[in-house]
Amino acid sequence: MTSDAGWLNPTRIIGMNAYFITAVSCAIAWARYRGSSHLKRLAWVLVVLEVGLFLDMVFSVRLHLHNLLEGEAIRENLYAQRFGPQLAALIILGAAAAAGIGLTWLRFRGRAGAVIAVWGAILSLSCWCAEVISMHTIDAVFYYTIDGVMMVSLCWVACSLMTSLGILWDSRAVRAD
């Protein structure tokens, strides 16, 4: 989790491609929303988010942040006591994600594509945060490797597909109206 050895590995390539394609899909949707600033805003926010996630794949910001937090816990002799705070952080993360999913459902009622796109973004951010929190049991699942590819990349691909297909569906549905 904490090493940059083998920088361009299959897992990172999958993540970079997933988030790059999603950023492009959101940019296409942004260009399709003609004359409607509130519709364009959603696509633009998703473009910015997906570019940020792509850059995170390139520069491993989440891993550097994890290392920084871990180093600070070690310096303060708190590393052995990390389970409770990690669990609390994951519970708060889960509650925030659930609230975001519920609010999205209410906000974009009748626009299934927009709902799916935002849900994909919420799940992507939740996955990112879970990697920073880095509880050992979650890491064991995320970083389990099959043929050189970590399982976390499946989360990245699934979330990216939700966002990409959802925003393109929404932009097509809005154009048809």
C-alpha positions in Angstrom: 0.0 0.0 0.0 2.7 2.4 0.9 5.3 1.8 -1.8 5.8 3.6 -5.1 7.9 0.6 -6.3 6.8 -0.4 -9.8 5.2 2.9 -10.5 3.4 1.9 -13.7 1.9 -1.4 -12.6 -1.3 -3.0 -14.0 -3.5 -1.7 -11.1 -2.4 1.9 -11.6 -2.8 1.6 -15.4 -6.4 0.4 -14.8 -7.1 3.3 -12.4 -5.6 5.9 -14.7 -7.6 4.6 -17.7 -10.8 4.4 -15.7 -10.7 7.9 -14.4 -9.3 9.4 -17.6 -12.2 7.9 -19.6 -14.7 9.0 -17.0 -13.3 12.6 -17.1 -13.6 12.6 -20.9 -17.2 11.2 -20.7 -18.2 13.9 -18.2 -16.6 16.6 -20.5 -18.6 15.2 -23.5 -21.8 15.4 -21.4 -20.8 19.0 -20.4 -20.6 19.9 -24.0 -23.9 18.2 -24.8 -25.9 20.2 -22.2 -26.8 23.2 -24.4 -28.1 26.4 -22.7 -28.8 24.9 -19.3 -26.3 26.1 -16.7 -27.6 23.9 -13.9 -27.3 20.8 -16.0 -23.8 21.8 -17.2 -22.8 22.4 -13.6 -23.2 18.7 -12.6 -21.1 17.6 -15.6 -18.4 20.2 -14.8 -18.2 19.2 -11.1 -17.8 15.6 -12.2 -15.1 16.5 -14.8 -13.2 18.3 -12.0 -13.6 15.3 -9.6 -12.6 12.7 -12.2 -9.5 14.7 -13.2 -8.6 14.9 -9.6 -9.0 11.1 -9.2 -6.9 10.6 -12.4 -4.2 12.9 -10.9 -4.4 10.9 -7.7 -3.7 7.8 -9.7 -0.7 9.4 -11.3 0.8 11.0 -8.1 -0.6 8.6 -5.4 -1.8 11.4 -3.3 -4.0 9.0 -1.2 -1.0 6.8 -0.4 1.2 9.8 0.5 -1.6 11.1 2.7 -1.9 7.7 4.4 1.9 7.6 4.9 1.8 11.1 6.4 -1.0 10.1 8.9 0.7 6.8 9.7 4.0 8.6 10.3 2.4 11.1 12.6 0.7 8.3 14.6 4.0 6.6 15.0 5.7 9.8 16.1 3.0 10.4 18.7 3.1 6.7 19.9 -0.6 6.3 18.8 -0.1 3.8 16.0 -1.0 0.8 18.2 -4.3 2.5 19.1 -5.4 3.2 15.6 -8.2 0.6 15.3 -10.8 2.7 17.2 -10.3 5.9 15.3 -10.1 4.1 12.0 -13.4 2.3 12.7 -15.0 5.6 13.7 -13.7 7.3 10.5 -15.1 4.4 8.4 -18.5 4.6 10.2 -18.6 8.4 9.5 -17.6 7.8 5.9 -20.3 5.2 5.5 -22.9 7.5 7.0 -21.8 10.4 4.8 -21.9 8.2 1.7 -25.4 6.9 2.6 -26.6 10.5 3.2 -25.1 11.6 -0.1 -26.8 8.7 -1.9 -30.1 9.6 -0.3 -29.8 13.3 -1.0 -28.9 12.5 -4.6 -32.0 10.4 -5.0 -34.1 13.3 -3.8 -32.2 16.1 -5.8 -32.2 14.3 -9.1 -35.5 12.4 -8.9 -36.7 11.6 -12.4 -33.1 11.8 -13.9 -31.9 8.2 -13.5 -28.6 8.9 -15.4 -27.7 11.8 -13.1 -28.5 9.7 -10.0 -26.2 6.9 -11.2 -23.4 9.3 -12.2 -23.4 11.0 -8.8 -23.7 7.7 -7.0 -20.6 6.5 -8.9 -18.8 9.7 -7.8 -19.8 9.3 -4.2 -18.6 5.7 -4.2 -15.3 6.7 -5.9 -14.7 9.3 -3.1 -15.7 6.8 -0.5 -13.2 4.3 -1.9 -10.5 7.0 -1.9 -11.2 7.9 1.7 -11.2 4.2 2.7 -7.8 3.8 1.2 -6.5 6.8 3.2 -8.0 5.4 6.4 -6.4 2.1 5.6 -7.9 -0.4 8.1 -6.1 -3.7 7.8 -9.2 -5.7 7.1 -10.3 -3.4 4.3 -6.7 -3.3 2.9 -6.7 -7.1 2.8 -9.6 -7.1 0.4 -8.6 -4.0 -1.6 -5.1 -5.0 -2.1 -5.6 -8.7 -2.7 -3.8 -9.4 -6.0 -4.9 -11.7 -8.8 -2.5 -11.9 -11.7 -0.7 -8.7 -10.7 -4.0 -6.6 -10.4 -5.3 -5.5 -7.0 -9.0 -5.9 -6.3 -9.4 -2.2 -5.6 -9.1 -1.6 -9.3 -12.5 -3.3 -9.7 -14.0 -0.7 -7.4 -12.4 2.0 -9.5 -13.7 0.6 -12.7 -17.2 0.0 -11.3 -17.5 3.5 -9.9 -16.1 5.0 -13.1 -18.6 3.1 -15.2 -21.4 4.3 -13.1 -20.3 7.9 -13.5 -19.5 7.7 -17.2 -22.6 5.9 -18.3 -24.8 7.8 -16.0 -23.7 11.3 -17.1 -23.8 10.3 -20.8 -27.3 8.8 -20.3 -28.5 12.0 -18.5 -27.0 14.3 -21.2 -28.7 12.2 -23.9 -32.0 12.2 -22.1 -31.9 15.9 -21.6 -31.1 16.5 -25.3 -34.1 14.3 -26.2 -36.5 16.4 -24.1 
